[in-house]
Amino acid sequence: MTGLVIAVSVLWVLVLVLAVAVFALARQVGVLFERVAPMGALVTDSGPRVGEASPRFDLAALDGRPVTVGAEGPRALLLFFVSPTCPVCKKLLPILKSVAGSEKAWLDIALASDGETAAHRAFVADRKLEQFPYLLSRDLGVAYRVSRLPYGVLIDKAGVVRAKGLVNNREQLESLFNARELGHDSVQAYIDAVSRAG
């Protein structure tokens, strides 16, 4: 009987030690996650390169507003490719609305997609996206070589592509603006330049 009590006691001590170890490891993972530098939007090499003139498109939004993409204008344009069936796109829409307010001094935002007009009209109404021009154009996605969503292209007021990439969260969206402010093609390029210099 005494041997059984000792064995159970030892097992409980081992379980407690393992629980403490798992807690400590979980905490370290959290600390490491916070220390890792955000890599920004995933930049692809296809489509117009950063620093090149954007292709020009004269389009009409779903609500009839005329929209010119890739031409000189008074403000920069964030062309944000979305889909009604993309769950990450839906998650980012409130963030886009927030960005539209905080960056309104220098930035316009237009949403872009392709497909059936009725589905996109329902998407705009359901998600209350009327503030953004919504462009339906297959050619627009082909010109920028958009293969996955959501995808953002930042075009400056001279019509030049300043940043682009696959955007899955707020940090990646903001990295498009950071790359422009840092004077690099992307946040990854900036981090690479700093690590080579240091």
PyMOL CGO cylinders between C-alpha atoms (Angstrom):
from pymol import cmd
from pymol.cgo import CYLINDER

trace = [
    CYLINDER, 0.00, 0.00, 0.00, 2.83, 2.41, 0.88, 0.3, 1, 1, 1, 1, 1, 1,
    CYLINDER, 2.83, 2.41, 0.88, 4.49, 1.75, -2.51, 0.3, 1, 1, 1, 1, 1, 1,
    CYLINDER, 4.49, 1.75, -2.51, 1.24, 2.68, -4.30, 0.3, 1, 1, 1, 1, 1, 1,
    CYLINDER, 1.24, 2.68, -4.30, 0.94, 5.95, -2.36, 0.3, 1, 1, 1, 1, 1, 1,
    CYLINDER, 0.94, 5.95, -2.36, 4.55, 6.84, -3.18, 0.3, 1, 1, 1, 1, 1, 1,
    CYLINDER, 4.55, 6.84, -3.18, 4.03, 6.02, -6.89, 0.3, 1, 1, 1, 1, 1, 1,
    CYLINDER, 4.03, 6.02, -6.89, 0.88, 8.18, -7.11, 0.3, 1, 1, 1, 1, 1, 1,
    CYLINDER, 0.88, 8.18, -7.11, 2.63, 11.02, -5.26, 0.3, 1, 1, 1, 1, 1, 1,
    CYLINDER, 2.63, 11.02, -5.26, 5.57, 10.89, -7.66, 0.3, 1, 1, 1, 1, 1, 1,
    CYLINDER, 5.57, 10.89, -7.66, 3.20, 10.91, -10.65, 0.3, 1, 1, 1, 1, 1, 1,
    CYLINDER, 3.20, 10.91, -10.65, 1.40, 14.00, -9.31, 0.3, 1, 1, 1, 1, 1, 1,
    CYLINDER, 1.40, 14.00, -9.31, 4.71, 15.78, -8.80, 0.3, 1, 1, 1, 1, 1, 1,
    CYLINDER, 4.71, 15.78, -8.80, 5.69, 14.94, -12.40, 0.3, 1, 1, 1, 1, 1, 1,
    CYLINDER, 5.69, 14.94, -12.40, 2.34, 16.23, -13.71, 0.3, 1, 1, 1, 1, 1, 1,
    CYLINDER, 2.34, 16.23, -13.71, 2.82, 19.50, -11.80, 0.3, 1, 1, 1, 1, 1, 1,
    CYLINDER, 2.82, 19.50, -11.80, 6.38, 19.88, -13.12, 0.3, 1, 1, 1, 1, 1, 1,
    CYLINDER, 6.38, 19.88, -13.12, 5.16, 19.27, -16.68, 0.3, 1, 1, 1, 1, 1, 1,
    CYLINDER, 5.16, 19.27, -16.68, 2.34, 21.81, -16.25, 0.3, 1, 1, 1, 1, 1, 1,
    CYLINDER, 2.34, 21.81, -16.25, 4.84, 24.45, -15.08, 0.3, 1, 1, 1, 1, 1, 1,
    CYLINDER, 4.84, 24.45, -15.08, 7.16, 23.63, -18.01, 0.3, 1, 1, 1, 1, 1, 1,
    CYLINDER, 7.16, 23.63, -18.01, 4.31, 23.95, -20.54, 0.3, 1, 1, 1, 1, 1, 1,
    CYLINDER, 4.31, 23.95, -20.54, 3.26, 27.28, -19.02, 0.3, 1, 1, 1, 1, 1, 1,
    CYLINDER, 3.26, 27.28, -19.02, 6.84, 28.58, -19.16, 0.3, 1, 1, 1, 1, 1, 1,
    CYLINDER, 6.84, 28.58, -19.16, 7.24, 27.49, -22.80, 0.3, 1, 1, 1, 1, 1, 1,
    CYLINDER, 7.24, 27.49, -22.80, 3.93, 29.08, -23.79, 0.3, 1, 1, 1, 1, 1, 1,
    CYLINDER, 3.93, 29.08, -23.79, 5.03, 32.34, -22.18, 0.3, 1, 1, 1, 1, 1, 1,
    CYLINDER, 5.03, 32.34, -22.18, 8.36, 32.25, -24.06, 0.3, 1, 1, 1, 1, 1, 1,
    CYLINDER, 8.36, 32.25, -24.06, 6.54, 31.70, -27.38, 0.3, 1, 1, 1, 1, 1, 1,
    CYLINDER, 6.54, 31.70, -27.38, 4.48, 34.81, -26.65, 0.3, 1, 1, 1, 1, 1, 1,
    CYLINDER, 4.48, 34.81, -26.65, 7.60, 36.84, -25.84, 0.3, 1, 1, 1, 1, 1, 1,
    CYLINDER, 7.60, 36.84, -25.84, 9.32, 35.66, -29.04, 0.3, 1, 1, 1, 1, 1, 1,
    CYLINDER, 9.32, 35.66, -29.04, 6.22, 36.47, -31.08, 0.3, 1, 1, 1, 1, 1, 1,
    CYLINDER, 6.22, 36.47, -31.08, 6.30, 40.06, -29.83, 0.3, 1, 1, 1, 1, 1, 1,
    CYLINDER, 6.30, 40.06, -29.83, 10.02, 40.44, -30.61, 0.3, 1, 1, 1, 1, 1, 1,
    CYLINDER, 10.02, 40.44, -30.61, 9.81, 39.23, -34.21, 0.3, 1, 1, 1, 1, 1, 1,
    CYLINDER, 9.81, 39.23, -34.21, 9.77, 42.20, -36.61, 0.3, 1, 1, 1, 1, 1, 1,
    CYLINDER, 9.77, 42.20, -36.61, 6.65, 42.40, -38.77, 0.3, 1, 1, 1, 1, 1, 1,
    CYLINDER, 6.65, 42.40, -38.77, 7.60, 41.41, -42.29, 0.3, 1, 1, 1, 1, 1, 1,
    CYLINDER, 7.60, 41.41, -42.29, 4.90, 43.43, -44.02, 0.3, 1, 1, 1, 1, 1, 1,
    CYLINDER, 4.90, 43.43, -44.02, 2.81, 42.58, -47.02, 0.3, 1, 1, 1, 1, 1, 1,
    CYLINDER, 2.81, 42.58, -47.02, 4.07, 39.66, -49.09, 0.3, 1, 1, 1, 1, 1, 1,
    CYLINDER, 4.07, 39.66, -49.09, 5.48, 41.26, -52.24, 0.3, 1, 1, 1, 1, 1, 1,
    CYLINDER, 5.48, 41.26, -52.24, 5.32, 39.30, -55.48, 0.3, 1, 1, 1, 1, 1, 1,
    CYLINDER, 5.32, 39.30, -55.48, 7.59, 39.90, -58.46, 0.3, 1, 1, 1, 1, 1, 1,
    CYLINDER, 7.59, 39.90, -58.46, 4.79, 39.76, -61.01, 0.3, 1, 1, 1, 1, 1, 1,
    CYLINDER, 4.79, 39.76, -61.01, 2.89, 42.75, -62.33, 0.3, 1, 1, 1, 1, 1, 1,
    CYLINDER, 2.89, 42.75, -62.33, 4.16, 46.32, -62.37, 0.3, 1, 1, 1, 1, 1, 1,
    CYLINDER, 4.16, 46.32, -62.37, 7.25, 46.66, -60.18, 0.3, 1, 1, 1, 1, 1, 1,
    CYLINDER, 7.25, 46.66, -60.18, 7.51, 49.10, -57.30, 0.3, 1, 1, 1, 1, 1, 1,
    CYLINDER, 7.51, 49.10, -57.30, 8.88, 52.34, -58.73, 0.3, 1, 1, 1, 1, 1, 1,
    CYLINDER, 8.88, 52.34, -58.73, 7.34, 51.80, -62.18, 0.3, 1, 1, 1, 1, 1, 1,
    CYLINDER, 7.34, 51.80, -62.18, 4.36, 53.64, -63.61, 0.3, 1, 1, 1, 1, 1, 1,
    CYLINDER, 4.36, 53.64, -63.61, 1.06, 51.93, -62.95, 0.3, 1, 1, 1, 1, 1, 1,
    CYLINDER, 1.06, 51.93, -62.95, -1.03, 50.85, -65.94, 0.3, 1, 1, 1, 1, 1, 1,
    CYLINDER, -1.03, 50.85, -65.94, -3.79, 53.39, -66.54, 0.3, 1, 1, 1, 1, 1, 1,
    CYLINDER, -3.79, 53.39, -66.54, -7.46, 52.45, -66.38, 0.3, 1, 1, 1, 1, 1, 1,
    CYLINDER, -7.46, 52.45, -66.38, -10.50, 54.70, -66.77, 0.3, 1, 1, 1, 1, 1, 1,
    CYLINDER, -10.50, 54.70, -66.77, -13.35, 52.80, -65.15, 0.3, 1, 1, 1, 1, 1, 1,
    CYLINDER, -13.35, 52.80, -65.15, -16.82, 53.30, -63.71, 0.3, 1, 1, 1, 1, 1, 1,
    CYLINDER, -16.82, 53.30, -63.71, -17.46, 52.07, -60.17, 0.3, 1, 1, 1, 1, 1, 1,
    CYLINDER, -17.46, 52.07, -60.17, -20.56, 50.00, -59.35, 0.3, 1, 1, 1, 1, 1, 1,
    CYLINDER, -20.56, 50.00, -59.35, -22.37, 53.20, -58.34, 0.3, 1, 1, 1, 1, 1, 1,
    CYLINDER, -22.37, 53.20, -58.34, -21.41, 54.94, -61.60, 0.3, 1, 1, 1, 1, 1, 1,
    CYLINDER, -21.41, 54.94, -61.60, -18.59, 57.11, -60.20, 0.3, 1, 1, 1, 1, 1, 1,
    CYLINDER, -18.59, 57.11, -60.20, -15.76, 57.56, -62.71, 0.3, 1, 1, 1, 1, 1, 1,
    CYLINDER, -15.76, 57.56, -62.71, -12.45, 56.29, -61.33, 0.3, 1, 1, 1, 1, 1, 1,
    CYLINDER, -12.45, 56.29, -61.33, -9.04, 56.64, -62.94, 0.3, 1, 1, 1, 1, 1, 1,
    CYLINDER, -9.04, 56.64, -62.94, -6.35, 54.24, -61.78, 0.3, 1, 1, 1, 1, 1, 1,
    CYLINDER, -6.35, 54.24, -61.78, -2.69, 54.91, -62.52, 0.3, 1, 1, 1, 1, 1, 1,
    CYLINDER, -2.69, 54.91, -62.52, -2.87, 58.55, -63.57, 0.3, 1, 1, 1, 1, 1, 1,
    CYLINDER, -2.87, 58.55, -63.57, -1.49, 61.69, -61.97, 0.3, 1, 1, 1, 1, 1, 1,
    CYLINDER, -1.49, 61.69, -61.97, -3.84, 63.13, -59.41, 0.3, 1, 1, 1, 1, 1, 1,
    CYLINDER, -3.84, 63.13, -59.41, -4.00, 65.16, -56.23, 0.3, 1, 1, 1, 1, 1, 1,
    CYLINDER, -4.00, 65.16, -56.23, -3.85, 62.11, -53.91, 0.3, 1, 1, 1, 1, 1, 1,
    CYLINDER, -3.85, 62.11, -53.91, -2.38, 58.62, -53.67, 0.3, 1, 1, 1, 1, 1, 1,
    CYLINDER, -2.38, 58.62, -53.67, -4.63, 55.61, -54.29, 0.3, 1, 1, 1, 1, 1, 1,
    CYLINDER, -4.63, 55.61, -54.29, -4.76, 52.31, -52.45, 0.3, 1, 1, 1, 1, 1, 1,
    CYLINDER, -4.76, 52.31, -52.45, -6.23, 49.77, -54.85, 0.3, 1, 1, 1, 1, 1, 1,
    CYLINDER, -6.23, 49.77, -54.85, -7.46, 46.93, -52.65, 0.3, 1, 1, 1, 1, 1, 1,
    CYLINDER, -7.46, 46.93, -52.65, -8.48, 43.66, -54.34, 0.3, 1, 1, 1, 1, 1, 1,
    CYLINDER, -8.48, 43.66, -54.34, -11.23, 41.76, -52.50, 0.3, 1, 1, 1, 1, 1, 1,
    CYLINDER, -11.23, 41.76, -52.50, -13.90, 39.11, -53.05, 0.3, 1, 1, 1, 1, 1, 1,
    CYLINDER, -13.90, 39.11, -53.05, -17.29, 38.51, -51.42, 0.3, 1, 1, 1, 1, 1, 1,
    CYLINDER, -17.29, 38.51, -51.42, -16.21, 34.92, -50.72, 0.3, 1, 1, 1, 1, 1, 1,
    CYLINDER, -16.21, 34.92, -50.72, -12.84, 35.78, -49.11, 0.3, 1, 1, 1, 1, 1, 1,
    CYLINDER, -12.84, 35.78, -49.11, -13.01, 35.51, -45.28, 0.3, 1, 1, 1, 1, 1, 1,
    CYLINDER, -13.01, 35.51, -45.28, -9.75, 37.44, -44.75, 0.3, 1, 1, 1, 1, 1, 1,
    CYLINDER, -9.75, 37.44, -44.75, -11.07, 40.26, -46.96, 0.3, 1, 1, 1, 1, 1, 1,
    CYLINDER, -11.07, 40.26, -46.96, -14.17, 40.52, -44.77, 0.3, 1, 1, 1, 1, 1, 1,
    CYLINDER, -14.17, 40.52, -44.77, -11.99, 40.66, -41.65, 0.3, 1, 1, 1, 1, 1, 1,
    CYLINDER, -11.99, 40.66, -41.65, -9.96, 43.55, -43.11, 0.3, 1, 1, 1, 1, 1, 1,
    CYLINDER, -9.96, 43.55, -43.11, -12.89, 45.72, -44.23, 0.3, 1, 1, 1, 1, 1, 1,
    CYLINDER, -12.89, 45.72, -44.23, -13.37, 47.45, -40.83, 0.3, 1, 1, 1, 1, 1, 1,
    CYLINDER, -13.37, 47.45, -40.83, -9.61, 48.13, -40.81, 0.3, 1, 1, 1, 1, 1, 1,
    CYLINDER, -9.61, 48.13, -40.81, -9.86, 49.66, -44.29, 0.3, 1, 1, 1, 1, 1, 1,
    CYLINDER, -9.86, 49.66, -44.29, -12.64, 51.94, -43.07, 0.3, 1, 1, 1, 1, 1, 1,
    CYLINDER, -12.64, 51.94, -43.07, -10.44, 53.02, -40.18, 0.3, 1, 1, 1, 1, 1, 1,
    CYLINDER, -10.44, 53.02, -40.18, -7.49, 53.64, -42.51, 0.3, 1, 1, 1, 1, 1, 1,
    CYLINDER, -7.49, 53.64, -42.51, -9.72, 55.68, -44.84, 0.3, 1, 1, 1, 1, 1, 1,
    CYLINDER, -9.72, 55.68, -44.84, -10.42, 58.03, -41.93, 0.3, 1, 1, 1, 1, 1, 1,
    CYLINDER, -10.42, 58.03, -41.93, -6.91, 58.21, -40.49, 0.3, 1, 1, 1, 1, 1, 1,
    CYLINDER, -6.91, 58.21, -40.49, -5.14, 58.65, -43.84, 0.3, 1, 1, 1, 1, 1, 1,
    CYLINDER, -5.14, 58.65, -43.84, -7.76, 60.81, -45.58, 0.3, 1, 1, 1, 1, 1, 1,
    CYLINDER, -7.76, 60.81, -45.58, -5.37, 63.78, -45.93, 0.3, 1, 1, 1, 1, 1, 1,
    CYLINDER, -5.37, 63.78, -45.93, -3.34, 62.03, -48.63, 0.3, 1, 1, 1, 1, 1, 1,
    CYLINDER, -3.34, 62.03, -48.63, -5.03, 58.73, -49.58, 0.3, 1, 1, 1, 1, 1, 1,
    CYLINDER, -5.03, 58.73, -49.58, -8.05, 57.51, -51.53, 0.3, 1, 1, 1, 1, 1, 1,
    CYLINDER, -8.05, 57.51, -51.53, -9.10, 53.86, -51.36, 0.3, 1, 1, 1, 1, 1, 1,
    CYLINDER, -9.10, 53.86, -51.36, -10.80, 51.90, -54.14, 0.3, 1, 1, 1, 1, 1, 1,
    CYLINDER, -10.80, 51.90, -54.14, -11.92, 48.29, -53.91, 0.3, 1, 1, 1, 1, 1, 1,
    CYLINDER, -11.92, 48.29, -53.91, -11.47, 46.03, -56.93, 0.3, 1, 1, 1, 1, 1, 1,
    CYLINDER, -11.47, 46.03, -56.93, -12.71, 42.62, -57.94, 0.3, 1, 1, 1, 1, 1, 1,
    CYLINDER, -12.71, 42.62, -57.94, -14.30, 40.73, -60.82, 0.3, 1, 1, 1, 1, 1, 1,
    CYLINDER, -14.30, 40.73, -60.82, -17.30, 38.48, -61.27, 0.3, 1, 1, 1, 1, 1, 1,
    CYLINDER, -17.30, 38.48, -61.27, -21.07, 38.85, -61.19, 0.3, 1, 1, 1, 1, 1, 1,
    CYLINDER, -21.07, 38.85, -61.19, -22.31, 42.40, -60.64, 0.3, 1, 1, 1, 1, 1, 1,
    CYLINDER, -22.31, 42.40, -60.64, -25.30, 41.33, -58.51, 0.3, 1, 1, 1, 1, 1, 1,
    CYLINDER, -25.30, 41.33, -58.51, -23.11, 39.44, -56.03, 0.3, 1, 1, 1, 1, 1, 1,
    CYLINDER, -23.11, 39.44, -56.03, -20.82, 42.44, -55.63, 0.3, 1, 1, 1, 1, 1, 1,
    CYLINDER, -20.82, 42.44, -55.63, -23.70, 44.88, -55.20, 0.3, 1, 1, 1, 1, 1, 1,
    CYLINDER, -23.70, 44.88, -55.20, -25.05, 42.64, -52.42, 0.3, 1, 1, 1, 1, 1, 1,
    CYLINDER, -25.05, 42.64, -52.42, -21.56, 42.48, -50.86, 0.3, 1, 1, 1, 1, 1, 1,
    CYLINDER, -21.56, 42.48, -50.86, -21.26, 46.30, -50.89, 0.3, 1, 1, 1, 1, 1, 1,
    CYLINDER, -21.26, 46.30, -50.89, -24.70, 46.69, -49.31, 0.3, 1, 1, 1, 1, 1, 1,
    CYLINDER, -24.70, 46.69, -49.31, -24.16, 43.93, -46.72, 0.3, 1, 1, 1, 1, 1, 1,
    CYLINDER, -24.16, 43.93, -46.72, -20.75, 45.25, -45.62, 0.3, 1, 1, 1, 1, 1, 1,
    CYLINDER, -20.75, 45.25, -45.62, -21.71, 48.95, -45.93, 0.3, 1, 1, 1, 1, 1, 1,
    CYLINDER, -21.71, 48.95, -45.93, -18.89, 49.75, -48.36, 0.3, 1, 1, 1, 1, 1, 1,
    CYLINDER, -18.89, 49.75, -48.36, -20.62, 52.59, -50.21, 0.3, 1, 1, 1, 1, 1, 1,
    CYLINDER, -20.62, 52.59, -50.21, -17.88, 55.06, -49.18, 0.3, 1, 1, 1, 1, 1, 1,
    CYLINDER, -17.88, 55.06, -49.18, -15.39, 53.27, -51.45, 0.3, 1, 1, 1, 1, 1, 1,
    CYLINDER, -15.39, 53.27, -51.45, -15.51, 53.18, -55.25, 0.3, 1, 1, 1, 1, 1, 1,
    CYLINDER, -15.51, 53.18, -55.25, -15.98, 49.49, -56.10, 0.3, 1, 1, 1, 1, 1, 1,
    CYLINDER, -15.98, 49.49, -56.10, -14.44, 48.50, -59.43, 0.3, 1, 1, 1, 1, 1, 1,
    CYLINDER, -14.44, 48.50, -59.43, -15.40, 45.36, -61.32, 0.3, 1, 1, 1, 1, 1, 1,
    CYLINDER, -15.40, 45.36, -61.32, -12.71, 44.68, -63.89, 0.3, 1, 1, 1, 1, 1, 1,
    CYLINDER, -12.71, 44.68, -63.89, -11.00, 41.44, -64.80, 0.3, 1, 1, 1, 1, 1, 1,
    CYLINDER, -11.00, 41.44, -64.80, -8.36, 43.42, -66.72, 0.3, 1, 1, 1, 1, 1, 1,
    CYLINDER, -8.36, 43.42, -66.72, -7.39, 45.32, -63.57, 0.3, 1, 1, 1, 1, 1, 1,
    CYLINDER, -7.39, 45.32, -63.57, -6.54, 42.10, -61.71, 0.3, 1, 1, 1, 1, 1, 1,
    CYLINDER, -6.54, 42.10, -61.71, -4.67, 40.74, -64.74, 0.3, 1, 1, 1, 1, 1, 1,
    CYLINDER, -4.67, 40.74, -64.74, -2.63, 43.94, -65.11, 0.3, 1, 1, 1, 1, 1, 1,
    CYLINDER, -2.63, 43.94, -65.11, -1.44, 43.75, -61.49, 0.3, 1, 1, 1, 1, 1, 1,
    CYLINDER, -1.44, 43.75, -61.49, -1.07, 39.93, -61.61, 0.3, 1, 1, 1, 1, 1, 1,
    CYLINDER, -1.07, 39.93, -61.61, -3.29, 39.40, -58.58, 0.3, 1, 1, 1, 1, 1, 1,
    CYLINDER, -3.29, 39.40, -58.58, -3.40, 35.69, -57.85, 0.3, 1, 1, 1, 1, 1, 1,
    CYLINDER, -3.40, 35.69, -57.85, -4.43, 35.65, -54.16, 0.3, 1, 1, 1, 1, 1, 1,
    CYLINDER, -4.43, 35.65, -54.16, -6.60, 37.89, -52.02, 0.3, 1, 1, 1, 1, 1, 1,
    CYLINDER, -6.60, 37.89, -52.02, -6.66, 40.29, -50.33, 0.3, 1, 1, 1, 1, 1, 1,
    CYLINDER, -6.66, 40.29, -50.33, -4.04, 42.20, -52.31, 0.3, 1, 1, 1, 1, 1, 1,
    CYLINDER, -4.04, 42.20, -52.31, -3.13, 45.88, -52.05, 0.3, 1, 1, 1, 1, 1, 1,
    CYLINDER, -3.13, 45.88, -52.05, -1.39, 48.22, -54.49, 0.3, 1, 1, 1, 1, 1, 1,
    CYLINDER, -1.39, 48.22, -54.49, -0.36, 51.69, -53.34, 0.3, 1, 1, 1, 1, 1, 1,
    CYLINDER, -0.36, 51.69, -53.34, -0.09, 54.15, -56.24, 0.3, 1, 1, 1, 1, 1, 1,
    CYLINDER, -0.09, 54.15, -56.24, 1.29, 57.62, -55.54, 0.3, 1, 1, 1, 1, 1, 1,
    CYLINDER, 1.29, 57.62, -55.54, -0.17, 60.84, -56.91, 0.3, 1, 1, 1, 1, 1, 1,
    CYLINDER, -0.17, 60.84, -56.91, 2.25, 60.70, -59.87, 0.3, 1, 1, 1, 1, 1, 1,
    CYLINDER, 2.25, 60.70, -59.87, 0.76, 57.33, -60.92, 0.3, 1, 1, 1, 1, 1, 1,
    CYLINDER, 0.76, 57.33, -60.92, 3.77, 55.29, -59.76, 0.3, 1, 1, 1, 1, 1, 1,
    CYLINDER, 3.77, 55.29, -59.76, 3.45, 52.01, -57.85, 0.3, 1, 1, 1, 1, 1, 1,
    CYLINDER, 3.45, 52.01, -57.85, 4.98, 52.68, -54.41, 0.3, 1, 1, 1, 1, 1, 1,
    CYLINDER, 4.98, 52.68, -54.41, 4.14, 49.44, -52.58, 0.3, 1, 1, 1, 1, 1, 1,
    CYLINDER, 4.14, 49.44, -52.58, 2.16, 46.27, -53.19, 0.3, 1, 1, 1, 1, 1, 1,
    CYLINDER, 2.16, 46.27, -53.19, 1.56, 42.85, -51.73, 0.3, 1, 1, 1, 1, 1, 1,
    CYLINDER, 1.56, 42.85, -51.73, -0.66, 40.22, -50.22, 0.3, 1, 1, 1, 1, 1, 1,
    CYLINDER, -0.66, 40.22, -50.22, -2.30, 41.65, -47.09, 0.3, 1, 1, 1, 1, 1, 1,
    CYLINDER, -2.30, 41.65, -47.09, -3.65, 39.39, -44.33, 0.3, 1, 1, 1, 1, 1, 1,
    CYLINDER, -3.65, 39.39, -44.33, -3.77, 41.72, -41.31, 0.3, 1, 1, 1, 1, 1, 1,
    CYLINDER, -3.77, 41.72, -41.31, -3.56, 45.34, -40.15, 0.3, 1, 1, 1, 1, 1, 1,
    CYLINDER, -3.56, 45.34, -40.15, 0.23, 45.25, -39.82, 0.3, 1, 1, 1, 1, 1, 1,
    CYLINDER, 0.23, 45.25, -39.82, 0.67, 44.09, -43.41, 0.3, 1, 1, 1, 1, 1, 1,
    CYLINDER, 0.67, 44.09, -43.41, -1.74, 46.76, -44.63, 0.3, 1, 1, 1, 1, 1, 1,
    CYLINDER, -1.74, 46.76, -44.63, 0.14, 49.46, -42.72, 0.3, 1, 1, 1, 1, 1, 1,
    CYLINDER, 0.14, 49.46, -42.72, 3.43, 48.07, -44.06, 0.3, 1, 1, 1, 1, 1, 1,
    CYLINDER, 3.43, 48.07, -44.06, 2.39, 49.34, -47.51, 0.3, 1, 1, 1, 1, 1, 1,
    CYLINDER, 2.39, 49.34, -47.51, 2.39, 52.88, -46.09, 0.3, 1, 1, 1, 1, 1, 1,
    CYLINDER, 2.39, 52.88, -46.09, 5.55, 52.26, -44.07, 0.3, 1, 1, 1, 1, 1, 1,
    CYLINDER, 5.55, 52.26, -44.07, 7.45, 51.12, -47.16, 0.3, 1, 1, 1, 1, 1, 1,
    CYLINDER, 7.45, 51.12, -47.16, 6.45, 54.37, -48.89, 0.3, 1, 1, 1, 1, 1, 1,
    CYLINDER, 6.45, 54.37, -48.89, 7.57, 56.45, -45.90, 0.3, 1, 1, 1, 1, 1, 1,
    CYLINDER, 7.57, 56.45, -45.90, 10.87, 54.57, -45.57, 0.3, 1, 1, 1, 1, 1, 1,
    CYLINDER, 10.87, 54.57, -45.57, 11.69, 55.00, -49.25, 0.3, 1, 1, 1, 1, 1, 1,
    CYLINDER, 11.69, 55.00, -49.25, 12.04, 51.25, -49.87, 0.3, 1, 1, 1, 1, 1, 1,
    CYLINDER, 12.04, 51.25, -49.87, 10.15, 48.82, -52.09, 0.3, 1, 1, 1, 1, 1, 1,
    CYLINDER, 10.15, 48.82, -52.09, 8.86, 46.93, -49.05, 0.3, 1, 1, 1, 1, 1, 1,
    CYLINDER, 8.86, 46.93, -49.05, 9.38, 46.54, -45.33, 0.3, 1, 1, 1, 1, 1, 1,
    CYLINDER, 9.38, 46.54, -45.33, 11.38, 43.38, -46.12, 0.3, 1, 1, 1, 1, 1, 1,
    CYLINDER, 11.38, 43.38, -46.12, 13.73, 45.43, -48.35, 0.3, 1, 1, 1, 1, 1, 1,
    CYLINDER, 13.73, 45.43, -48.35, 14.16, 47.99, -45.55, 0.3, 1, 1, 1, 1, 1, 1,
    CYLINDER, 14.16, 47.99, -45.55, 14.98, 45.28, -42.98, 0.3, 1, 1, 1, 1, 1, 1,
    CYLINDER, 14.98, 45.28, -42.98, 17.46, 43.68, -45.42, 0.3, 1, 1, 1, 1, 1, 1,
    CYLINDER, 17.46, 43.68, -45.42, 19.15, 47.07, -46.04, 0.3, 1, 1, 1, 1, 1, 1,
    CYLINDER, 19.15, 47.07, -46.04, 19.43, 47.78, -42.30, 0.3, 1, 1, 1, 1, 1, 1,
    CYLINDER, 19.43, 47.78, -42.30, 20.84, 44.30, -41.55, 0.3, 1, 1, 1, 1, 1, 1,
    CYLINDER, 20.84, 44.30, -41.55, 23.43, 44.64, -44.37, 0.3, 1, 1, 1, 1, 1, 1,
    CYLINDER, 23.43, 44.64, -44.37, 24.45, 48.10, -43.15, 0.3, 1, 1, 1, 1, 1, 1,
    CYLINDER, 24.45, 48.10, -43.15, 24.68, 46.98, -39.51, 0.3, 1, 1, 1, 1, 1, 1,
]
cmd.load_cgo(trace, "trace")
